[in-house]
Amino acid sequence: MTGRQLFDDWPERYDRWFDTPVGKAVLKYEVALVLDLLRPMGGEQILDAGSGTGLFTREFRVRGADVVGLDISWAMLRWAQKKSGAFSPRMVAADMTLLPFADGVFDKTVSVTALEFIEDEKKAVAELFRVTKPGGIVVVATLNSLSPWANRRRENARQNQESIFNRVFFRSPAQLLASAPLSGIVRTAIHFGKEDDPAESDRIEQGGQGRETGAFVAARWEKP
């Protein structure tokens, strides 16, 4: 199954999950972490690699950035365009391990929950660095192998051969940092569980600060 086929039936149900109480809580903390690391600003050229249905693309654009959304699935891109309407950003269908851009054209590059579907993470991160300007920022977020969420997803995959999680590469914070050949910073979020009361998510997140076991792990580097 190709990446395009894999994601083509996802868009509507993907967004629908983020409309559930737990999904809203997850998105809140994922967005907060990515924005804190990336800090998009007006006029910046930003590549959102693996942009999916545009949930994060929208956050960057409302802060004034000029964003290119890239995804391997046209179905995801069409869904994002449908939601954005006349305000749809430029969108490109391509593989993030072979970006169709010249060197150093973006002020910042970001990828959120796409790396887990790529076996060669160093190749993908190297491509993000290649198209980022010197002094620019690269942010990559993925699913944390150290999280209880990952354990549950692995068990789901063992019991269901059709599970999407049979095709996922979970990575730890240390492994994510090691995907680039220079030092960076790494943080995690989503310390509450799927079974926890979303009303308790703020309290649980506060207690999880500084831990490496959040379900969502994000790294930030500055290109020399």
C-alpha positions, 0 to 999 in steps of 0.5 A: 500500500502506497502512502497516497492510498494509505491516507486517502480515506483519512481526512474526514475521520481525522478531523472528526477525532479532533472534534471529540473532547479528548481530541480537542485537548490533544490538539490544544497542547500539540498546537501550543508546543509546536507554536512555542518551538516554531514561533511563526511570524508575519511575512515568514516563508514556512514549509509545513511538510506532511500538512495533512488536513491543515490543522497546523497550517491554519495556525501558522497562517493566522499568525501572518506566515506565508505557508506552503502545505505539502503532503503525499496525499492529494485527498488530504490536500483537497480536504484542507483546501475545501476547509480553507476556501478562498484563503487556502494556502499554496499546497503541493503533493510530494514526498517529504523525503524528496522535497521539490524545492531549491536549497534555502528557500524557507525561513522555517520548516516544520513537520507534525506527525508525519515522520512516524510514517517514514522509515529513514527519518534522517533523510526526511529531516535532512531534506527539511534542513536543505530547504531551510535558510541558514539561521532558520528554524526546523521543528519536527514533531512525532509520536513518542515511543516512551509514551503509554499511548505508544504501548496501547497503539502497539497492542492495537496493531498486534491484535489488528493486522489492518491497523495503521499502527502496523506502519508506524515508526515510534521514536523516543525524544533521544532518537528524534534529536539524533535524526539531525547531525547537530544539537537541538532541544526536545520537549514532550506533551500529552501526558494525560491518557485517552481514558482520562477526563479531558477536564483534568488535562490541564492538571495532568499536563502541569504534572508532566512538565519535564518528563520524556513520556508525553505522547507527542514529542517535538524537536527544534534545531537552528540551521547553521 
